[in-house]
Amino acid sequence: MNGAAQPLIFYPGAPVRFDRLPRVPVADFRETVIRDVAQGARLAALFGLETPAAEIELVAILAHAERGVLAALTTRPGAVYPALTPDCPQAQGFEREVAEQWGVLPQGHPWLKPLRFHPPFGKRSAVWPPTPAEPSRPGVTDFFQMTGEEIHEVAVGPVHAGIIEPGHFRFQCHGEQVFHLEIALGYQHRGIERALIGGPTKRSIHFMETLAGDTTIGHTTAYAQVLEALGAGAVPSRAQALRAIALELERLANHVGDLGALAGDVGFLPTASFNGRIRGDFLNLTALLCGNRFGRGLIRPGGVAFDLDAARAKELRQRLAQAGRDTRSAVDLLWCTPSVMGRFEQTGTLTPEDCRGLGLVGPVARACGLERDVRYEFPFGVYCFEQIPVSTWTSGDVFARAYVRWLEIQRSLDFILAQLDALPEGPIAGTVGALMPEALVISLTEGWRGEIVHVAVTDAQGRFLRYKVVDPSFHNWMGLALAMRRQPISDFPLCNKSFNLSYCGHDL
């Protein structure tokens, strides 16, 4: 890889001038990304933006967890460039997104169909479905197909029962065994990234709180850190502690709910019913902090909007301890019930090599033994001083994904109680100045699903020229598809719940 370039090295939350990013020929750009990923980096983000001359610039963000640093470089690929995906599978979703948004064709991509079915960004027009000059480029309604005796397809969605968001699952099966699962998302056309351009505005914070409604604290914290970095803001210690308490409460509510839902999927009703109620207890603790069960209105640039007085802190501690005891009673039933273990173990197994190759994050990666956690690799806020041990397991199956959640529940409980016992005195909000113009900044947080990435690029006036969000689901949906291979199709609900990925977090 003689053409590999040296990207700019910097830290999360440290803004850099955008013109400092090395702009290299597309061949060097490609070689650098492939080289760094092969050496252990992850492709945290790959996105396009439009220059004043209406050229498309690709920006790659690489996360070097072993050093706790990020690397970035750019290229102007023109209308066509050699795809990264054949040599770097982590790029597959990003390159589909770039093609859809900007009309830039990654030639050689193995399955270049639209990712979200959005209209294109910018002045240039993306062409989809394919022109006659691109006969192999799949369109919106194309799905991967297998042929052979006794091969059949099962199509599920995009409309589902109840209030589930739209997503289409196309199974290629031989009898009951799944050979391949293709997942199509993006039916809501939410257009949030497009709406953020020109911000921040009064609406921006509300977009962040609803990027993925069950991850309000995770995404809003990432956004606040972006503005604090660009505006030289300082967050008081008390506000940092309250943010961390809210983030761990969000993790608790969702992990407890997921364990209950997994119990329900195998027909084990005691844990399913108990955890449904206990999840509400954790949500109510977030409401005790700010008046909203999902934490909306709490996180604001510069700090938090609500303080925690001594009386409510005492009540939170008591109710948290009780909810923790109830959770242990309910969850311990899972591990000592043979029928549950018989369904969890060796179902939907992923290997560490699969996780590394696809760049999977969060509990899904930790269930394969990878110590992949932003709180440990790229600590932010209180986590720079108070470390939560990384919870891992090694079997990579439904059991591992469930058990990692249980380990994290226990550690989050201990962490919150420790924060309440040593809550700093002082203000809860600082100031944030005018945003740095023509800059790039990257904010990372560890949401309950995994790594959340927010990337902001500002223009000459300090407004958002581009705002890129990578929800952990963006990486992990492909992991679900891989986990279903060689599984009975009847295991899909259980595997799907063990990932519990976000439809709306993908459709931005």
Secondary structure in CASP SS format (residue, H / E / C, confidence):
PFRMAT SS
TARGET T0000
AUTHOR 0000-0000-0000
METHOD secondary structure of the structure
MODEL  1
M C 1.00
N C 1.00
G C 1.00
A C 1.00
A C 1.00
Q C 1.00
P C 1.00
L E 1.00
I E 1.00
F E 1.00
Y C 1.00
P C 1.00
G C 1.00
A C 1.00
P C 1.00
V E 1.00
R E 1.00
F H 1.00
D H 1.00
R H 1.00
L C 1.00
P C 1.00
R E 1.00
V C 1.00
P C 1.00
V H 1.00
A H 1.00
D H 1.00
F H 1.00
R H 1.00
E H 1.00
T H 1.00
V H 1.00
I H 1.00
R H 1.00
D H 1.00
V H 1.00
A H 1.00
Q C 1.00
G C 1.00
A C 1.00
R E 1.00
L E 1.00
A E 1.00
A E 1.00
L E 1.00
F E 1.00
G E 1.00
L E 1.00
E E 1.00
T C 1.00
P C 1.00
A C 1.00
A C 1.00
E C 1.00
I E 1.00
E E 1.00
L E 1.00
V E 1.00
A E 1.00
I E 1.00
L E 1.00
A E 1.00
H E 1.00
A C 1.00
E C 1.00
R C 1.00
G C 1.00
V E 1.00
L E 1.00
A E 1.00
A E 1.00
L E 1.00
T E 1.00
T E 1.00
R C 1.00
P C 1.00
G C 1.00
A C 1.00
V E 1.00
Y E 1.00
P E 1.00
A C 1.00
L C 1.00
T C 1.00
P C 1.00
D C 1.00
C C 1.00
P H 1.00
Q H 1.00
A H 1.00
Q H 1.00
G H 1.00
F H 1.00
E H 1.00
R H 1.00
E H 1.00
V H 1.00
A H 1.00
E H 1.00
Q H 1.00
W H 1.00
G C 1.00
V C 1.00
L E 1.00
P E 1.00
Q E 1.00
G C 1.00
H C 1.00
P C 1.00
W C 1.00
L C 1.00
K C 1.00
P C 1.00
L C 1.00
R C 1.00
F C 1.00
H C 1.00
P C 1.00
P C 1.00
F C 1.00
G C 1.00
K C 1.00
R C 1.00
S C 1.00
A C 1.00
V C 1.00
W C 1.00
P C 1.00
P C 1.00
T C 1.00
P C 1.00
A C 1.00
E C 1.00
P C 1.00
S C 1.00
R C 1.00
P C 1.00
G C 1.00
V C 1.00
T C 1.00
D C 1.00
F C 1.00
F C 1.00
Q C 1.00
M C 1.00
T C 1.00
G C 1.00
E C 1.00
E C 1.00
I E 1.00
H E 1.00
E E 1.00
V E 1.00
A E 1.00
V E 1.00
G C 1.00
P C 1.00
V C 1.00
H C 1.00
A C 1.00
G C 1.00
I C 1.00
I C 1.00
E C 1.00
P C 1.00
G C 1.00
H E 1.00
F E 1.00
R E 1.00
F E 1.00
Q E 1.00
C E 1.00
H E 1.00
G C 1.00
E C 1.00
Q E 1.00
V E 1.00
F E 1.00
H E 1.00
L E 1.00
E E 1.00
I E 1.00
A E 1.00
L C 1.00
G C 1.00
Y C 1.00
Q C 1.00
H C 1.00
R C 1.00
G C 1.00
I H 1.00
E H 1.00
R H 1.00
A H 1.00
L H 1.00
I C 1.00
G C 1.00
G C 1.00
P C 1.00
T C 1.00
K C 1.00
R C 1.00
S H 1.00
I H 1.00
H H 1.00
F H 1.00
M H 1.00
E H 1.00
T C 1.00
L C 1.00
A C 1.00
G H 1.00
D H 1.00
T H 1.00
T H 1.00
I H 1.00
G H 1.00
H H 1.00
T H 1.00
T H 1.00
A H 1.00
Y H 1.00
A H 1.00
Q H 1.00
V H 1.00
L H 1.00
E H 1.00
A H 1.00
L H 1.00
G C 1.00
A C 1.00
G C 1.00
A C 1.00
V C 1.00
P C 1.00
S H 1.00
R H 1.00
A H 1.00
Q H 1.00
A H 1.00
L H 1.00
R H 1.00
A H 1.00
I H 1.00
A H 1.00
L H 1.00
E H 1.00
L H 1.00
E H 1.00
R H 1.00
L H 1.00
A H 1.00
N H 1.00
H H 1.00
V H 1.00
G H 1.00
D H 1.00
L H 1.00
G H 1.00
A H 1.00
L H 1.00
A H 1.00
G H 1.00
D H 1.00
V C 1.00
G C 1.00
F C 1.00
L H 1.00
P H 1.00
T H 1.00
A H 1.00
S H 1.00
F H 1.00
N H 1.00
G H 1.00
R H 1.00
I H 1.00
R H 1.00
G H 1.00
D H 1.00
F H 1.00
L H 1.00
N H 1.00
L H 1.00
T H 1.00
A H 1.00
L H 1.00
L H 1.00
C H 1.00
G C 1.00
N C 1.00
R C 1.00
F C 1.00
G C 1.00
R C 1.00
G C 1.00
L C 1.00
I E 1.00
R E 1.00
P C 1.00
G C 1.00
G E 1.00
V E 1.00
A C 1.00
F C 1.00
D C 1.00
L C 1.00
D C 1.00
A H 1.00
A H 1.00
R H 1.00
A H 1.00
K H 1.00
E H 1.00
L H 1.00
R H 1.00
Q H 1.00
R H 1.00
L H 1.00
A H 1.00
Q H 1.00
A H 1.00
G H 1.00
R H 1.00
D H 1.00
T H 1.00
R H 1.00
S H 1.00
A H 1.00
V H 1.00
D H 1.00
L H 1.00
L H 1.00
W H 1.00
C C 1.00
T C 1.00
P H 1.00
S H 1.00
V H 1.00
M H 1.00
G H 1.00
R H 1.00
F H 1.00
E C 1.00
Q C 1.00
T C 1.00
G C 1.00
T C 1.00
L C 1.00
T C 1.00
P H 1.00
E H 1.00
D H 1.00
C H 1.00
R H 1.00
G H 1.00
L H 1.00
G C 1.00
L C 1.00
V C 1.00
G H 1.00
P H 1.00
V H 1.00
A H 1.00
R H 1.00
A C 1.00
C C 1.00
G C 1.00
L C 1.00
E C 1.00
R C 1.00
D C 1.00
V H 1.00
R H 1.00
Y H 1.00
E H 1.00
F C 1.00
P C 1.00
F C 1.00
G H 1.00
V H 1.00
Y H 1.00
C H 1.00
F C 1.00
E C 1.00
Q C 1.00
I C 1.00
P C 1.00
V C 1.00
S C 1.00
T C 1.00
W C 1.00
T C 1.00
S C 1.00
G C 1.00
D C 1.00
V H 1.00
F H 1.00
A H 1.00
R H 1.00
A H 1.00
Y H 1.00
V H 1.00
R H 1.00
W H 1.00
L H 1.00
E H 1.00
I H 1.00
Q H 1.00
R H 1.00
S H 1.00
L H 1.00
D H 1.00
F H 1.00
I H 1.00
L H 1.00
A H 1.00
Q H 1.00
L H 1.00
D H 1.00
A C 1.00
L C 1.00
P C 1.00
E C 1.00
G C 1.00
P C 1.00
I C 1.00
A E 1.00
G C 1.00
T C 1.00
V C 1.00
G C 1.00
A C 1.00
L C 1.00
M C 1.00
P C 1.00
E C 1.00
A E 1.00
L E 1.00
V E 1.00
I E 1.00
S E 1.00
L E 1.00
T E 1.00
E E 1.00
G C 1.00
W C 1.00
R C 1.00
G C 1.00
E E 1.00
I E 1.00
V E 1.00
H E 1.00
V E 1.00
A E 1.00
V E 1.00
T E 1.00
D C 1.00
A C 1.00
Q C 1.00
G C 1.00
R C 1.00
F E 1.00
L E 1.00
R E 1.00
Y E 1.00
K E 1.00
V E 1.00
V E 1.00
D C 1.00
P H 1.00
S H 1.00
F H 1.00
H H 1.00
N H 1.00
W H 1.00
M H 1.00
G H 1.00
L H 1.00
A H 1.00
L H 1.00
A H 1.00
M C 1.00
R C 1.00
R C 1.00
Q C 1.00
P E 1.00
I H 1.00
S H 1.00
D H 1.00
F H 1.00
P H 1.00
L H 1.00
C H 1.00
N H 1.00
K H 1.00
S H 1.00
F H 1.00
N C 1.00
L C 1.00
S C 1.00
Y C 1.00
C C 1.00
G C 1.00
H C 1.00
D C 1.00
L C 1.00
END
